[in-house]
Amino acid sequence: MITETVIIVGQGYVGLPLAMRAVDAGYDVTGFDLDQPRVDALADGTSFVEDVPDAVVAAALASGRYRAVTSLKGIERFDVAVITVPTPLRDGAPDLSFIDDAGRALAPLVTAGATVVLESTTYPGTTQERLAPLLEAGSGLVAGADFHLGYSPERIDPGNPTWTLVNTPKVVSGIDAASLAKVEAFYGSIVDTTVPVSSPKEAELTKLLENTFRHVNIALVNELAVFAHDLGIDLWEAIDAASTKPFGYLRFTPGPGVGGHCLPVDPSYLSWEVRRTLGQSFRFVELANDVNDHMPDYVVQRLVLALNEQRKSVRGARILLLGVSFKRNVGDWRESPSHRVANLLVELGADLVAADPHVDPARFPAGTAPVDATASELAAADAVVLLVDHDAFDRDLIVGESRYVLDTRAWLPAAPHVERL
Ligand SMILES: NC(=O)c1ccc[n+]([C@@H]2O[C@H](COP(=O)([O-])OP(=O)(O)OC[C@H]3O[C@@H](n4cnc5c(N)ncnc54)[C@H](O)[C@@H]3O)[C@@H](O)[C@H]2O)c1
């Protein structure tokens, strides 16, 4: 039987699934988050993360081995603490203030033999150079000698039913052999496969490499999409054909831009670090940012041309956006390219409406009126833009009722009035 206590700092898209899994594995888990409404909802058995059903939170609470709190008061120690707080960009530079705050909150509770793991995505060196001194200062103990410290990047893919926290291999690291052994033992008890690397810096770089790889390859097909359209060649057909190659090719598809908490942010952590320490620019990242950031403008440009064909201007045209989240079948709207698309269309004077069954209408882009993707709304729109291919949308209805559709995901059946990006 496991008797260890775990504190997970941050109960968001990463922290909550981890907390639930740790409870399942037998740990006594405290989920610490500063967001009072979020904690109240969790304490009430309500989850805001699609992949964690309410029933799972309710079962965790009922087990007596999970509680959500906004303060660590009353807790004297822990065996394992995992930090899963946000790491956004502020004015183009990494904002590590959330990690700093989490480190300061945990430090007084660090006791001899305890283990602290950072999971937040960040630039190489953060665990050893930034977190360790904070934990040492607040505890009076020495990382490595007295307590264990490591880094383990999260690979969670919200909305992915195949690859979950449990069956996705988890990269683990420690600042020394004893730390690695502790970190590996903890994750070994909650996931199927652990992948040890030699130090936190390699683990931190692994995460940035994975996301930069994705970011750059998406930029490649996005740039190609623009050229292929102008050349009159069907890029989607070429992508399908290339994807039949059993080796040396990985399928990436164009879209209206990149969004979410990772792709628009993480590669810049790497380029910032390269510039800061080596004084050089990471050209691939900067180029990919440039191409991907431009995609919402390209979507609007294509819409302007399509309306022009109908002898219409964007001003006064009724435009229906289908999907405002950053990817299919999830309600996460952060950094979604739909916001930039909407802003541009509002500036041009469009009568803008949007439908997204996964996103709270309060989170829709400014200037958009929330509607449902009904036959009458589709028919009433001068142009429909499919930004996200949620399964909840009815493909045949969209094609059957709309006058014109710009399909940025190549998800709809072919029809004369349906254009792909
Ligand atoms: N969402 C993903 O798919 C994903 C995947 C891999 C890695 N990551 C990385 O994991 C980290 C967390 O991402 P997320 O999507 O879970 O973020 P999130 O915003 O969903 O959750 C973070 C939570 O931390 C809380 N928080 C902030 N500061 C705190 C503090 N000092 N003490 C306690 N709680 C605090 C916030 O209130 C929030 O609820 C980021 O670094 C992100 O880049 C995210």
The ligand as a Gaussian input file, in Angstrom:
#p B3LYP/6-31G(d) Opt

LIG

0 1
 N       -2.204000      22.152000     -21.513000
 C       -1.376000      21.334000     -22.126000
 O       -1.795000      20.606000     -23.040000
 C        0.084000      21.221000     -21.733000
 C        0.825000      20.144000     -22.239000
 C        2.159000      20.009000     -21.871000
 C        2.744000      20.948000     -21.028000
 N        2.020000      22.011000     -20.555000
 C        2.709000      22.930000     -19.669000
 O        2.297000      22.685000     -18.322000
 C        2.225000      23.904000     -17.586000
 C        0.815000      24.084000     -17.032000
 O       -0.100000      24.179000     -18.122000
 P       -1.651000      24.025000     -17.951000
 O       -2.227000      23.940000     -19.334000
 O       -1.975000      22.960000     -16.965000
 O       -2.039000      25.444000     -17.313000
 P       -3.438000      25.851000     -16.658000
 O       -3.520000      27.334000     -16.755000
 O       -4.535000      24.999000     -17.165000
 O       -3.234000      25.466000     -15.108000
 C       -2.305000      26.054000     -14.292000
 C       -2.957000      26.266000     -12.931000
 O       -1.949000      26.752000     -12.040000
 C       -2.572000      27.647000     -11.152000
 N       -1.539000      28.474000     -10.525000
 C       -0.839000      29.495000     -11.056000
 N        0.083000      29.952000     -10.173000
 C       -0.053000      29.189000      -9.065000
 C        0.622000      29.159000      -7.823000
 N        1.641000      29.999000      -7.556000
 N        0.214000      28.267000      -6.898000
 C       -0.798000      27.419000      -7.153000
 N       -1.452000      27.384000      -8.338000
 C       -1.084000      28.258000      -9.278000
 C       -3.547000      28.407000     -12.027000
 O       -4.586000      29.009000     -11.238000
 C       -4.081000      27.291000     -12.928000
 O       -5.256000      26.704000     -12.429000
 C        2.676000      24.989000     -18.551000
 O        4.046000      25.201000     -18.408000
 C        2.391000      24.389000     -19.906000
 O        3.208000      24.939000     -20.924000
 C        0.686000      22.159000     -20.883000

